[in-house]
């Protein structure tokens, strides 16, 4: 199918765009909900007018989409559900409200912890009216529009005021088919003075070579709400992962979010945090590990819109082989956001001479009574540290592994739950051991 596209683009980009539009139209042919069809058609119009990004676009200067353009991902029916035993080794080793999606479709058989769901927590597989639409005036990028273009499955979590969950909500995305597009929309609402933990995991079964996961999430924290989020991305090496998260924090709310980017050929994880109520606090940390020719891209935009808010960030990358890391962080302080305290730090360890790191920390400040700072540093393992370890009988490969682990695990220090912390650390160390074997 050929469609008219206004922007100039390469044949590969045009072919990908035509293919995605064709997939969306197949969905429309089998959709009864007119509201959902209309959302997709509006997204199609906007995406065709916008086109796909290239490295000439400033936000994509260091992240080439060429490998992604070589594929033709399809919206397939869910594959055969894997056995619970096959997935058990991947699961979080603690009690949780576990929601498992197989190829983007909810699986009740693989999910668990329904008896742990309190009356104060609402879990909905969203229909057409419940799925949030991108605002027409928003400067949505191409992947957000793609999410709307093939929108079919949504998940909404609502926690009522004054409620506190004893166990985390654990959302697992399991991929069982190669060359499949998985698209999910999430909406999370944490009520006033409520508290919850949210853990999201992305994993491919053995033999799944390449998938395309594209997600968009809106997370709202009411007054005095507390949310602790962990996102663990460990897709197969030839897969592609794109995730946009929009947080909105009300007065005195507290957000802690950690992203672990361990898999995928190209991964791009983006947070936008809007601090809209005074005395709100947020912590955004990330761990990125890349080997071979992986591209690990992590971005944050922190909007201090009112006075007396604090934000903290620590982003660490370890890159081996010809891997490339990309970090872009912005702290924006509005004119009336006096007494803002914002800190952002990016540190990177390059294990080979061919690895590259592109980092761009930014401050944009319009208030005059603030305390903001940013910093970045990239380098290789200190030879003095290696010598110190070897002088005490530690073999050089083991010393390199220990130094790298200690460096990369620091962003996990904010994960206070011991079992969760150990599980996440084990995922990181497993990747390091594979790369440094």
Buried (B, 14 or more C-beta within 10 A) or exposed (E): EEEEBEEEBEEBBBBBBBBBBEBBBEBBEEBEEEEBBEBBBBBBEBBBEBBBBBEEEEBBBBBBBEBBBEBEBBBBEBBEBBEEEBBEEBBBEBBBBBBBBBBBBBBEEBBBBEEBBEEBBEBEEBEBEEBBBBEEEEEBBBBBBBBBBBBBBBBBBBBBBEBEBEBBBBBBBBBBBBBBBBBBBBBBBBBBBBBBBBBBBBBBBEEBEBBBBBBBBBBBBBBBBBBBBBBBBBBBBBBBBBBBBBBBBBBBBBBBBBBBBBBBBBBBBBBBBBBBBBBBBBBBBBBBBBBEBBBBBBBBBBBBBBBBBBBBBBBBBBBBBBBBBBBBBBBBBBEEBBBBBBBBBBBBBBBEEEBBBBBBBEBEBEBEEBEBEBEBEBEEBEEEBBEEBEEEEBEEEEBBBEBBBEBBBEBBEBBEBEEBBBBBBEBBBEBBEEBBE
